[in-house]
């Protein structure tokens, strides 16, 4: 039997996995996000591995007779050479959106799958890491529109200070790539990887 564990506290990722038809447990990563890589693609892969690895350590001996697939994911927004995480306050959220409005930026989500075979880490351990990139083009926004959006509180726990599936949808001109990747999990690519390895 295969069990799935999502190493994320994101309700958006929960919903996407549920839509895909997976039953899963949640093991929210508690560690701080520290990265050593430089490019957005490498950073999200590194951070997704950290989350999956933290959860894997908790589940090593939990299910002795099953295969456990740990799913770690991390999303960042990149505009030019600037990497935008979650804004710490409203002023930073407004600053991020001021840069993004009227322009095209990139959203990267890294995913790491750690497969535990019958509770064993050694020869049964398999690690798969990948990322997806989506280009997002935003309409111009006035300072009043930005302030009003930030005042809703929605941007405060979102990379790049916006939610494409939320109130910011009215400012999204178009995307090139996977929409769900911007939401926080490239679920089609994830399912493809699971099917390809007979992990579903």
C-alpha positions, 0 to 999 in steps of 0.5 A, a space after each residue: 500500500 502507498 501512503 502520501 504525506 504532504 510536507 506543507 501547511 499551504 491550504 492551496 496545496 492541500 486543495 490541489 492534491 485533493 482535486 487530484 484524488 490523492 488521500 494524504 497526511 499533512 506534516 507541516 515543515 517547521 524548519 527555517 527556510 535557508 538556501 545556498 543556491 543562487 538561481 530561482 530554479 535551484 532555490 525552490 528545488 533546494 527548499 522543497 528538498 529541505 521540507 520533504 527531508 524534514 518530514 521523511 525523518 518523522 516517517 522513517 519508522 512509522 509505516 513498516 509495511 507500506 511505501 510512503 511518498 513524502 511530497 515537499 514543495 516551495 514556490 517563489 516569485 522572481 522579477 528580473 534578478 530579484 526573488 520575492 518571498 512572502 512580504 513581512 508587512 503591508 509596505 513590502 507587499 505594496 513595494 512588490 506589487 508596484 514592481 510586478 504591475 504592468 510587467 511579466 514575472 516568473 513563478 517557480 515551484 520546486 517539488 521533491 518526492 522522497 520515497 520510503 520503502 517499508 520504513 527503510 531509509 537506506 536502499 529503499 530511499 529514492 529522491 526525485 526533485 524537479 521544478 516548473 516555471 510559469 510566466 505571469 503578465 500583470 495589467 498596470 495597477 494604480 497605487 490606489 488599486 495596490 493599496 486597496 488590494 493589500 488592505 484585504 490582507 490576501 497578499 500577506 502570506 503569498 510569495 510575490 504578495 498576490 494570489 492568482 486564484 484570489 482577488 488579484 485575478 482581475 489584474 492577471 493579463 495572461 500566463 505562459 505555463 502551468 496555472 496551478 504552478 502559480 497557485 503553489 503546486 504543479 499538480 499535473 507534473 507531480 502526477 506524471 512523475 508518480 505515474 511514471 514511477 508506479 507510485 500511484 
